[in-house]
Amino acid sequence: MSMNYRNRAFPILAVAFVFALSSAATPVFSQTNENAVINSFIVREAKKAGAGEYKKARNVVRGDLNGDGKPDLAVLYTLEGFGGGNSYAQYLAVFLRSGKTFRFAANSVVGGKLNRDMDLRSIAAGKINFDTMNYAKNDPACCPTRKGKTRFTLVRGKLKEIR
């Protein structure tokens, strides 16, 4: 009995399909894992502070912070409603790449109501870059007007601002 073209091609296609699925099933990095690490951390911090996260304000950027050539994470997140009030604070959290996941490295308050508003822009040359809005002398609590920039770096496990 002779095999026709379709019957000979099927085993080759089946092997190729299984190989493609197995390659795709073992990614080097998982977006889901990244989000799970960040979410878990922020939920714990919010609970400790008696506040809630304003999720629309969360911003995540990727880049090498510790010089190992792997993308790390800088996360700007906002907690609000401390003790039922209308105050808010902006935090910078850093997570370093560790194998296929991330590990928490540092966290610091970087802005907030009557402090300054922070806008996380990028990680470049090991620095975390922000645009800022600072309060001028007569600015109301809602609306800082003085534009600026600042950077943070990770030094011995702590975030340090570089002006």
Long-range contacts (C-beta under 8 A, 24 or more apart in sequence): 28-100, 29-100, 30-100, 33-100, 33-101, 33-102, 34-60, 34-73, 34-102, 37-95, 37-101, 37-102, 37-104, 38-73, 38-75, 38-93, 38-95, 41-93, 41-95, 41-104, 42-75, 42-77, 42-93, 45-79, 45-91, 45-93, 45-107, 46-79, 49-79, 49-82, 50-82, 50-83, 51-79, 51-80, 51-81, 51-82, 51-89, 52-79, 52-80, 52-81, 53-77, 53-78, 53-79, 53-80, 54-78, 54-79, 54-80, 54-88, 57-90, 59-119, 59-120, 60-120, 61-120, 61-121, 61-122, 61-123, 61-128, 62-123, 63-122, 63-123, 63-124, 64-123, 64-126, 65-94, 65-96, 65-105, 65-123, 65-126, 65-128, 65-153, 65-154, 66-96, 66-126, 66-154, 67-126, 68-97, 70-97, 71-97, 72-96, 72-97, 72-102, 72-105, 72-123, 73-97, 73-102, 74-120, 74-123, 74-128, 74-152, 75-120, 76-110, 76-118, 76-119, 76-120, 76-130, 78-112, 86-113, 87-112, 87-113, 88-112, 88-113, 89-113, 89-115, 90-115, 90-117, 90-118, 92-118, 92-120, 92-128, 92-152, 92-159, 94-128, 94-154, 94-159, 105-154, 105-157, 106-154, 106-157, 106-158, 106-159, 107-159, 108-152, 108-158, 108-159, 110-152, 110-159, 110-161, 113-141, 114-141, 116-144, 116-148, 117-144, 118-150, 126-153, 126-154, 127-151, 127-152, 127-153, 127-162, 128-152, 128-153
